[in-house]
Amino acid sequence: MFGIRLMFLLAVMGGIIAYIADKLGSKIGKKKLSVFGLRPHDTSVLLTVLSGILISLFSVGILAISSESARTALFGMEKLQKELFRLTAEKSTAEDEYNKAMAALKEKNAAIADLDVKIKETDAAKSAAEKNLLAANNSLDEVRGQYKATQGALVNAKNEVQSLTEARDRLNEEIKGLQKETDALQQGLAYMRGGQMMYRSGEVVFAGIIHTGTEEENRNQMSWLMEGANTSAMNRIGLAPSSRAEIVWTQREEYDRLLKLLGKAKGNNVLVRVRSLANTVVGQPVLCGLEVIPNKLIYKNGTKIHQKVIDMNDVKTPPDQAFMLFLQEINQISVKAGIMPDPMTGKVGNMNAVTMVDTVTKMQRMGGRIRLTAFADGNITTAGPVELRLKLEKVSGKEE
């Protein structure tokens, strides 16, 4: 109804303005009036044009006054477009955050399922131990009855009772151990359901090379080492360094023990690794131990670490699998040579995925029998990592 009334009002207003313009034009034509020095005919045309302009202006003005939507369309369209772009960007960001949250939820549910399986296995072992204990108690009761009934077999009965008693004690100890394990798993499950795992037992929180010197220098480097470990832990859970949270803890005896070792190794370089002593979830302090290892030079720059001939025609071992076996052999050789591996993965270094793909591609292009040689790319010490420079050579049929 509002639109019909508005159209009617515009039509009436246009008609009135046209009527007035027509009357003025007629009078000007009859009286031959002139405006701005124009001829009467030109003056009449000018009046007609002005009447059309007035009709348009009044139409737009009435639309703007009578309808907020019209005002928005006339004067606020650019603002609406900017707002639409902003809302679209916010929607995209919210969808990304939602996808990340769903991925984290899936990982946490998988960990919870693993712990549930372990708890069920522990409960089953506990039930079996309790059944064994019940059977042992029943046997003990039978032996005691036989003891009362048969005095002649007293010595044998006493030995049997003692044996069963010891078996019962052992079973009680097993039940206690299983109960502790069950409690630990249930506590771990509770932590996993309430928060995410931060460090696993034995995982390296931070590692650094200390150049031993005076006691004051050693203390300063120890402070740097512990601050580095604390910063690394804060970075893992997304805490800003400005928060100054003390996450990594170590026992005072462990700290003093390390200072004594550094004092004895004066003038040498040592590798110190800060390792978690237990599984830790976010919100718990990370209790760490300190591991000291002499940092010796294992491979000089350019030293040949490993060499192997690979037959690209061997259908049993694809090129990518053969290359991975070659890297695993280098890892084993490096560990035997004295390079410290990561305690969680057992690896002494990581090769760039692009380098791996390029190497396998070159091997496939060369074909036939290939001699693959790995050299140390820079000096490599006990601390690692093992950086490699690879060389590929075509091998003739007689060469090895």
C-alpha positions in Angstrom: 0.0 0.0 0.0 2.9 2.4 0.8 4.3 1.9 -2.7 1.0 2.6 -4.4 0.5 5.7 -2.3 4.1 6.9 -3.1 3.6 6.3 -6.9 0.3 8.2 -6.7 2.0 11.1 -4.9 4.8 11.2 -7.5 2.3 11.1 -10.4 0.2 13.9 -8.9 3.3 16.0 -8.1 4.7 15.5 -11.6 1.4 16.4 -13.1 1.1 19.6 -11.1 4.6 20.7 -12.0 4.0 19.9 -15.7 0.7 21.8 -15.6 2.3 24.8 -14.0 5.2 24.7 -16.5 2.7 24.4 -19.4 0.7 27.4 -18.1 3.9 29.5 -17.7 5.0 28.4 -21.1 1.7 29.5 -22.6 1.8 32.9 -20.9 5.4 33.4 -21.9 4.5 32.5 -25.5 1.5 34.8 -25.6 3.2 37.7 -24.0 6.5 37.0 -25.7 8.4 37.2 -22.5 12.2 36.8 -22.5 14.5 35.5 -19.7 18.3 36.1 -19.8 17.9 37.8 -23.1 16.6 34.7 -24.8 13.9 34.6 -27.5 10.4 33.8 -26.3 10.6 30.3 -27.9 13.9 29.6 -26.3 12.5 30.9 -23.0 9.6 28.4 -23.3 12.0 25.5 -24.0 14.2 26.5 -21.0 11.1 26.5 -18.8 10.1 23.0 -20.0 13.6 21.7 -19.2 13.6 23.2 -15.7 10.2 21.7 -15.1 11.6 18.2 -16.0 14.6 18.8 -13.7 12.2 19.8 -10.9 10.1 16.7 -11.4 13.3 14.5 -11.1 14.6 16.3 -8.0 11.3 16.3 -6.2 10.8 12.6 -7.1 14.2 11.7 -5.6 13.6 14.0 -2.6 10.2 12.4 -1.8 11.7 8.9 -2.2 14.6 9.8 0.2 12.2 11.4 2.7 9.6 8.6 2.6 11.8 5.4 2.5 14.9 4.6 4.6 15.7 1.8 2.0 15.7 4.4 -0.8 18.1 6.7 1.3 20.4 3.7 1.8 20.4 2.8 -1.9 21.1 6.5 -2.9 23.7 7.5 -0.3 24.9 4.4 1.7 25.6 1.7 -1.0 29.4 2.0 -0.7 29.3 1.6 3.1 27.1 -1.5 2.7 29.5 -3.0 0.3 32.5 -2.4 2.6 30.5 -4.0 5.5 29.6 -7.0 3.3 33.3 -7.5 2.5 34.2 -7.3 6.2 31.6 -9.8 7.2 32.6 -12.2 4.4 36.3 -12.1 5.7 35.2 -12.7 9.3 33.1 -15.7 8.1 36.1 -17.2 6.3 38.3 -16.7 9.4 35.7 -18.3 11.7 35.4 -21.3 9.3 39.2 -21.8 9.5 39.2 -21.7 13.3 36.3 -24.2 13.4 38.2 -26.6 11.1 41.3 -26.4 13.3 39.3 -27.0 16.5 37.6 -30.1 14.9 41.1 -31.5 13.9 42.4 -31.0 17.5 39.2 -32.7 18.8 39.7 -35.7 16.6 43.3 -36.1 17.8 42.3 -35.8 21.5 39.5 -38.4 21.0 42.0 -40.8 19.4 44.3 -40.4 22.4 41.4 -41.0 24.8 40.4 -44.2 22.9 44.0 -45.5 23.3 43.9 -44.9 27.0 40.5 -46.5 27.4 42.0 -49.7 25.7 44.9 -49.7 28.1 42.6 -49.3 31.1 40.5 -52.2 29.9 43.7 -54.4 29.5 44.8 -53.4 33.0 41.4 -54.2 34.5 41.5 -57.6 32.8 44.9 -58.3 34.3 43.8 -57.1 37.7 40.7 -59.4 37.5 42.9 -62.4 36.5 45.2 -61.7 39.5 42.3 -61.5 41.9 41.0 -64.8 40.6 44.5 -66.3 41.2 44.5 -64.8 44.7 41.1 -66.3 45.4 42.3 -69.7 44.1 45.4 -69.4 46.3 43.2 -68.6 49.3 41.0 -71.6 48.6 44.1 -73.8 48.3 45.4 -72.4 51.6 42.2 -73.1 53.3 42.3 -76.7 52.0 45.9 -77.2 53.2 45.0 -75.8 56.7 42.1 -78.3 56.9 44.4 -81.1 55.9 46.9 -79.9 58.5 44.3 -80.2 61.3 43.1 -83.6 60.1 46.6 -85.2 59.4 49.2 -84.5 62.0 51.5 -87.1 60.4 52.0 -84.8 57.3 52.8 -81.7 59.4 56.2 -80.9 57.9 54.9 -81.2 54.3 51.8 -79.2 55.1 53.9 -76.4 56.7 56.0 -76.2 53.6 53.0 -76.1 51.3 51.3 -73.5 53.5 54.5 -71.4 53.4 54.7 -71.7 49.6 51.1 -70.7 49.1 51.5 -67.8 51.5 54.4 -66.5 49.5 52.4 -67.0 46.3 49.6 -65.0 47.9 52.0 -62.3 48.9 53.4 -62.1 45.4 49.9 -61.9 44.0 49.0 -59.2 46.5 52.1 -57.2 45.3 51.1 -57.8 41.7 47.5 -56.5 42.5 49.0 -53.5 44.2 51.2 -52.8 41.2 48.3 -53.2 38.8 46.1 -51.0 41.0 48.8 -48.3 40.8 49.1 -48.7 37.1 45.3 -48.5 36.8 45.2 -45.3 38.9 48.0 -43.8 36.8 46.2 -44.6 33.6 42.9 -43.2 34.9 44.7 -40.1 36.0 46.3 -39.8 32.6 42.9 -40.3 31.0 41.5 -37.5 33.2 44.4 -35.2 32.2 43.9 -36.1 28.5 40.2 -35.3 28.7 40.9 -32.0 30.5 44.0 -30.8 28.6 46.4 -31.6 25.9 49.8 -33.5 26.2 52.7 -31.1 26.5 55.8 -33.3 26.9 56.2 -37.1 27.0 58.6 -38.7 29.5 62.2 -38.5 28.2 61.4 -35.9 25.5 64.1 -33.2 25.0 62.7 -29.8 26.0 65.9 -27.9 25.1 69.5 -28.6 24.2 72.5 -26.3 24.1 76.3 -26.3 23.9 78.1 -24.9 27.0 81.7 -23.7 26.8 83.0 -24.4 30.2 85.0 -21.8 32.1 85.0 -20.2 35.5 82.3 -20.9 38.0 80.6 -17.6 37.3 80.7 -18.2 33.5 79.3 -21.7 34.1 76.5 -20.3 36.2 75.6 -17.7 33.6 75.5 -20.3 30.9 73.3 -22.5 33.1 70.9 -19.6 33.6 70.9 -19.2 29.8 70.2 -22.9 29.3 67.2 -23.0 31.8 65.8 -19.7 30.3 66.0 -21.3 26.9 64.2 -24.4 28.1 61.5 -22.3 29.8 61.0 -20.2 26.6 60.8 -23.3 24.5 58.1 -24.7 26.8 56.2 -21.4 26.6 56.4 -21.4 22.8 55.0 -24.9 22.7 51.8 -23.9 24.5 51.6 -20.5 22.9 52.6 -18.3 25.8 54.2 -15.0 25.1 57.7 -14.5 26.5 56.5 -11.4 28.3 54.3 -13.5 30.5 57.4 -14.8 32.4 55.8 -18.0 33.5 58.1 -20.5 35.2 57.1 -23.8 33.5 60.3 -25.8 33.5 61.5 -27.0 36.9 64.6 -29.0 37.9 65.8 -30.2 41.3 68.4 -28.2 43.1 70.6 -31.3 43.5 70.5 -31.8 39.7 71.5 -28.2 39.1 74.4 -28.5 41.6 75.5 -31.8 40.1 75.7 -30.2 36.6 77.8 -27.3 37.9 80.3 -29.7 39.4 80.6 -31.6 36.1 81.1 -28.3 34.2 83.8 -27.4 36.7 85.6 -30.7 36.0 85.3 -30.2 32.3 86.9 -26.7 32.3 88.0 -25.6 28.9 85.9 -28.1 27.0 82.6 -27.9 25.2 79.7 -30.1 26.5 76.2 -30.8 25.2 73.5 -30.3 27.9 70.0 -31.7 27.2 67.1 -30.7 29.4 64.7 -33.7 29.3 61.2 -34.2 30.7 61.1 -36.8 33.6 57.4 -37.6 33.2 54.4 -37.2 30.9 53.2 -33.6 31.3 50.0 -32.0 30.2 49.3 -28.3 29.7 48.8 -26.6 33.1 51.4 -28.8 34.9 55.0 -27.8 35.6 57.6 -29.7 33.5 59.9 -31.5 35.9 63.2 -32.0 34.0 66.5 -33.7 34.4 69.8 -32.5 33.0 71.9 -34.7 30.7 75.6 -33.8 30.1 77.5 -35.2 27.1 81.0 -34.3 25.9 80.5 -32.5 22.5 83.2 -34.0 20.4 83.8 -33.5 16.7 82.5 -36.7 15.0 82.7 -35.8 11.2 84.7 -33.0 9.6 83.3 -31.1 6.7 83.4 -33.3 3.6 83.9 -36.6 5.4 82.4 -39.6 3.6 79.8 -41.0 6.0 78.2 -43.8 3.9 78.3 -45.2 0.3 76.0 -47.7 -1.3 75.3 -49.1 -4.8 71.6 -49.1 -5.7 70.2 -51.1 -8.6 67.3 -49.1 -10.1 66.2 -52.2 -12.0 65.4 -54.1 -8.8 61.6 -54.3 -8.9 61.5 -55.6 -5.3 62.8 -52.3 -3.9 61.3 -49.1 -5.4 63.7 -46.1 -5.7 62.0 -44.1 -2.8 62.2 -47.1 -0.5 65.8 -47.8 -1.4 66.7 -44.2 -0.6 64.9 -44.3 2.7 66.9 -47.5 3.6 70.1 -45.6 2.7 69.1 -42.8 5.1 68.2 -45.3 7.9 71.7 -46.8 7.5 73.3 -43.4 7.8 71.3 -42.8 10.9 72.5 -46.1 12.5 76.1 -45.4 11.4 76.0 -41.8 12.9 74.6 -43.1 16.2 77.3 -45.7 16.5 79.9 -43.0 15.7 78.7 -41.0 18.8 76.1 -38.5 17.6 73.2 -38.2 20.1 69.8 -39.1 18.6 66.5 -37.7 19.5 65.2 -39.9 22.4 61.6 -39.9 21.0 62.3 -40.6 17.3 65.9 -42.1 17.4 66.8 -39.8 14.5 70.0 -37.7 14.3 68.7 -35.3 11.6 66.0 -34.4 9.1 66.3 -34.1 5.4 64.3 -31.5 3.5 61.4 -33.2 1.6 62.2 -31.3 -1.6 65.8 -32.6 -1.5 64.6 -36.2 -1.0 62.2 -35.9 -3.9 64.8 -34.3 -6.2 67.4 -37.1 -5.3 64.9 -39.9 -6.0 63.9 -38.2 -9.3 67.6 -38.0 -10.4 68.1 -41.6 -9.5 65.1 -42.6 -11.7 66.4 -40.5 -14.6 69.9 -42.1 -14.4 68.6 -45.6 -14.2 70.7 -48.8 -14.0 73.2 -49.2 -11.1 73.9 -46.0 -9.1 76.6 -45.3 -6.5 75.0 -43.0 -3.8 77.5 -41.3 -1.5 76.7 -39.2 1.6 79.3 -36.6 2.8 79.2 -34.4 5.9 77.9 -30.9 4.9 79.9 -29.0 7.6 81.5 -30.1 10.8 79.2 -32.4 12.8 79.6 -32.8 16.5 78.0 -35.0 19.1 75.1 -32.6 19.4 74.3 -33.0 15.7 72.3 -32.6 13.5 73.7 -34.7 10.7 73.6 -32.4 7.6 74.3 -34.3 4.3 75.7 -33.5 0.9 74.7 -36.3 -1.6 76.6 -37.4 -4.7 75.2 -39.7 -7.5 77.4 -41.6 -9.9 76.6 -44.1 -12.7 78.2 -47.5 -12.0 79.2 -49.8 -14.8 78.3 -53.5 -14.7 81.7 -54.6 -13.4 82.2 -51.9 -10.7 80.9 -52.2 -7.2 
